[in-house]
Amino acid sequence: MINNIIQSSYPQALAKLIGIIKDIHYAEEFLQTAVEQALLNWPAKQPENPVAWLVKVAQNRYIDFYRRNQKQLQLEMLDEPHVLPDLSEEALLLSYNDDLLRLIFTCCHPALNQQTQISLALKHVLGLSVNQIANALVINKTTLEQRLLRAKKKISANNISYQIPAQKHWPQRLSAVLKTIYLLFNEGYFTTENNTLICHDLCREAIRLARLLHGCIKNDAEVIGLLALVLQQDARSPARTDAQGRMILLSDQNRRLWKQANIQEANILVEKALRIGKGTPYAIQAAIATLHNNAASEADTDWRQIYELYRVLISLEDNPVIKLNAAIALAKSGNMSRAIEEVIYLQKPLKNYRHFYTSLAGLYFEDKQFELAKQAYERALTLTQSDNEKNFIQSRLSDCNRLS
């Protein structure tokens, strides 16, 4: 619970601190100190306004640092705030809405490759852990840590300035910003580290950012498509767990619990995105989610059309996760043996991706190959840190043992 509160408060606190300190690196450093203090203090007494608490502690650490080092540092390097910032809930929300999206654009600097831009934005602005980011990008933690280290060295060696770009420079950074928001939503929708399946705060934050971006950039098919996609996926949230918080697969969900307002809004957005862009990646993914959400039941789902949309998406993005989803759609369309072959072919690029093994296991299970399903579930069990997922996999293993 405390970790969830800190994670959801982190971006808002960082945005406020950068406005006070005027340096993203110092702001992050002192905010991390505040987070460590929160982990010690909050279990005993949680503050009424966690964001204000983090900002206040980080600001005090910054002032202490400045006073200790002002003799060694040039005066222009640090500006001690003379006026205490307004940390009321209203003021925090106003600055947050104004600054956070711009900070994501700031991290998505064109001098860095896109995956590095996304990694920096997820870590330094949105506060995800290295483990969460590695899972999102389907790479191992060591690779990600090395990438972040190289990025910091490049930023320092080339004097790359982290300045908020003018809106006219946003288009060259937009693709990375969209991916950042999408991966933030995914982490909330299927958490990597938390004991609950869903982190609703992260999902809400990603939807808020997608709406804010849509308000800033009009008539862009990818921006509209992303907003439609996260709305369609979030619509299923009330039915994804049972009363005990246990995971429920899409095929078994009570569709009457889905958020109809989300679905209806997203339906309109999908049509607009497809009309404007004639098939851009996020618009296509949103169209796939729309087919799921507008089907009356699992049996009524148009899996053949979903598979064909995935084929179009693969032609635009050669991504192994998309290919994995396409193979699942192929299996649902009636070609199980070929689908299993296509999933197995993806093992090398997805060898550390836990959803690869649960997907493969699920196909084996449906095909009544219970021993092979058991092996895949056992591998998935070694890759997940979520108790919720572990419980689901254990129940599937029990089913495999019972049926084999």
N, C-alpha and C positions, 0 to 999 in steps of 0.2 A: 504493500500500500504506500509506504513512504517513498519507495523508488518511483512509483507511478506519479506521485505528486511532484517530486523533484523533476522528473523527466518532462512532464507537461508544463511546469513553471519555468524551466530552463530557457526556452527561446524568448519568452517575454522579458525575463530578467536580463538576458544578454542584450536584447535590443535597447533596453533602458540604459544599461551600463555603457554601451558604446556611445550613446548620446551624451553621457556624463564625462567619460574618460577620453573619448575621441580616438581610441586605438583598439582595434579588434583583438589584438594579441594580449594586451594588458587586461582588457575586459574579460576575456576567456580565462586568463590565469587567475584573476582574483575571484571570479565567479566559481571556479573549481574549488578554491579554498573555502568559499561560503557553502558549497555543496557538501564538502567533507564535514564542516561544522554542523550542517543540517542533519547529516546521518547520525551524528552523536546526540544532538539535542532534541530532534523532533519526535523520536519514539516516546519520550517522557512528556513532551508538551508541544503539540503542533500549533504553529502560529495561525491566526485567523486569515492573514494575507501572506501566503508563502512567497509570492513574487516580491512583495515589498521587503520581507525579511531577508531574502537572498541579496537583493540590491543593496540594502542597508549594510549588511555584513561585508559584502564585497567592496563597497565604497569605503568603508572604514579601513579595511585592509590596504586598499590603494592609497589612502591618505597617510597611513602609517609608513608604507613603503616610500612614498614621496618624501616625507619628513626625514626618514633615515638616510636617504640617498641624495638629498638635494645638493649637498656639497660636492658630490662626485658627478652629478649629471648636469648637462647644460639645461638651463632653465626652460628653454623652449621645448624640451623633449616631453615634459609632463606638465599638465595644467591642473593645479589643485583647485577643485571646485570651491568657490566662495559662497555659493548659495545652495542650500540643501534642496535637492529635487523634490517635486511633488510626487509622493509615493501613494497617493490615494488610488483606489480601484479605478475611478474614472480616468485619472491622468495616465495610469499604467496602460489602460486599454486604448486610450487615444494614441499614445506614442507607439504602442505595439502594432496597432493596425497600420500606422504610418511607416514603420521602420522595418519590420521583419521581412517582408517580401523583397525590399530593396537590399537587405543584407544577403539574402540568398543569391540575388543577381550579382552582388559584390564578390561572393566566393566563386561564382562561375566565371572566372577570368579567362578570356580567350587564349592567354599565353600558356595555359595548362590544358592537358588533354581532358576529355569530357568525364571519364571515370574519376579522375582526380578532382575535378571541379565538384562533382556530385559528392564524393567522399568528404571533401572539406566542408561543403554546405551541411551535410547530414551530421557531421561531428561538431563543427565549430559554431554553427548557428542553431541547429535543431536539437543538439545534445544527445544524439544516439551513441551507443557504445561501439567500440571497434568490432565486437562480436556481432552486434545487430547489423552494422554496415556490411561486414564481410558476408553475412547471410544474404542480405539484400542484393549484393552485387555478384553473388555466387562465386566468391573467391575465398581462400583461406586467410586467417587472421595475420599470419606472418607476411603474406604478400601485401595485404592492405597496410600494415604498419610500415613496411618498407616504402610503399608508394607515398604515404603521408610524410615520411621523413624526407624522401627525395623532393617532394613538393615544397616543403619548408626551406630546404637548401636552395632550390631554384628561385623561390620567392626572394630569399635573402641575397643570393648572388646576383640576380638580375634587377634588384630594386623594384620588384613588382609592387605597385602601390595598391593596397586594399581600399579603394575609394568607391563610394556608391556611384554607379554609372548614371549618366543622364538617360532619360527614357528613350531617346533616339538611338542609344547603343544597346537597348534591350534585345532586339531581334537576334543578334549573333550569340546571345547567351540563353535564349529562350528554350532551346531543346534540353539543355542541362537542367534548367529550372523546372521544367515540366517533369523530367525524370526524378528529380529530387522530391517533388511533392508526391509523385506516384509511389515512390519507395517509402516515404514517410507513412502514407496511408497503408501500404502493404504491411509494414511493421506493426501498425495498430490493429489491422484486420486479422493478422495471424502472428502473434507475438513470438519472439525468439526466446526471451529470457523469463518472462513473467509466468506465474502459475495460472493465470487466467488466459483463456484463448484469445480474447479481444481486449485491446487497450482503447477504450472509447475516446479518451482524451486525444490520443494521437490521430484517430480517425476524424474526429471533429476538427482538429487543427488543420489536417490536410484538406478537408472539404472547405474550411474557411479560406485557406490560402488559394485554393483553386477558384473559389468565388471572387476573391480579391483580384486575382490575375485576370479573370474573365471581365471584371469591371474596368481594368486598366487597358486591356488589349481586346478590342472589339473585332468580331467577325473573323476570328482565326480558328480554322477547323480543329487544330490540335488542342488549343486552349478549351474550346467548347467540348471537344471529345473527352478530354481528361475530366472535366467537371461532370459530364454525363456518366463516365465510367465509375468514378468514386461514389456518385450518388446511387447508381444501380447496385454496386457491390455492398454499400452500407445499408441498403434497403433490406438485406437478408439478415442483418445482425441480430434482431430479436429472436430469430428462429435457429441460430447456429449453436446454441447451447441449451441443455435442459435445465431443470430447476436446481440441480446440483452443480451446474457449470460444466458438465461434460459435453464434449464436442458431438454435434449432429451433422452427418454428411448432407450435402445438398439434396441428394435423392430422397432423404428421409425427413426433410424439414417440413414443418407446417407452414405452407405458403400463405395462409390467412394471417400469419403474424408479420409478414413482410410489410415494410413501410410503403404504403401505396402512394403517398404524396411524393416521396423520392422517385418512385418508378414513373409516375406521370410526368414529373418535371424532366426527368432524364430522357423519357421517350421523345419529348419535343426537342430537346437539345441534340439528341442523336440524329434526328432527321435533318436538323439545321447543319450540323457538322458534316454529314455525308453530302448534303446539297452543295455546301461551300467548297469542301475539299476533295470531293469525289473519291474518297477512300484513303484517308491518312491513318497512321498506326493507332492513335488513341481513339479515333472515331470508329475504326473497325473493332477494336476491343470493346468499346462501349456498345456497338451493335450486337456483339456476341453476348454480352451481359444482358442486353435488352431481350434477346431471344429466350434466354433462360427465364428472365423475370416475368415475361408475358405469357409463358406457357402455363396452362392450367395445372399441369402435373409433370412429373419426370417423364412419363410415357408420352406425353404430348409435345415434348421438346423436339424441335427440328434439328436433330443432331447432324444430319447431312449438310444442311445450310451452315451450321456452326463450323463443321469441318472445312467446308469450302472457304469460309471467311478466314479461318486459320491459314489456309494455303495462300490466300492473298497476302495475309500479314507476314508470312514467312518470306514471300517475294520482296517485301519491303524491309524486313528486319531479320537477318539470319541469326536468330537467337535460340539457343537450345531449350530454354524454358518454354518459349512459344511452341517449339516443335514437340515438347512433352505434352503440352495441352492439346495440340492437334492430334497426337496419337490417342489420347484419351477419348476425344470426340470421334475418332475413327472407330475405336472399340465400341462406343455407344451406338455407332451407326450400323454395327453388325459384323465388322471385320476384326474380330478379337485377335486372331493369330498374327495377322500383319501388324496390328497395333503393338502387340508385345514385342515383335521383332524391332519395330521402330524405336520403342522405348529403350530396349537393351542397347541399341546402337548409340544412344545418348549417354551411356554410363560414364565414358571417359570425361566429357566436359562437365558432367554433373555429379562426379564421384563424391563430392563433399556436400551435396545439396539434399537435405533430409526429405524434401517433398518428392524427389526422384524415387527414392526407395519406397515411400508410402504409396506413390502412384503405381509403381510396378507391382508392389504387393497387392494393391487393390485389384489390378487387372488379373493377376494370377488367382486371386481369391474368387473373382467372378467366373473365371474359367475353370474353377474347381481343381486347380493345381495347388493344393494346400501346403505341401512341403516346400515348394518354391516360394509361395507367399510368405510362409513362416521365415525363411531365410532373409527375404527382403525386409520384412518387418523387424527382424532382429538387428539388421544393419541400421535401419532408421532409428531404432531405439538408442543406438550409440551416438547419434548425431543431434538429438534434441535435448534441450535443457529445460523444456517446459513440462511441468508435472501433468498439465492437462493433456498434452500430446502423448506423454508416456503412458498415462492411464488408458487413453484410446488404443494405443498400439498394444498394450498388454491385453486388453479385452479382445482385440483381433487375434492375437497369438493364442489366446484361450479357445477362440472359435476354430482356429486352424487345427489345434490339437484335438478338439472334439470331433471335427469333421473328417480328419485325415485317417 
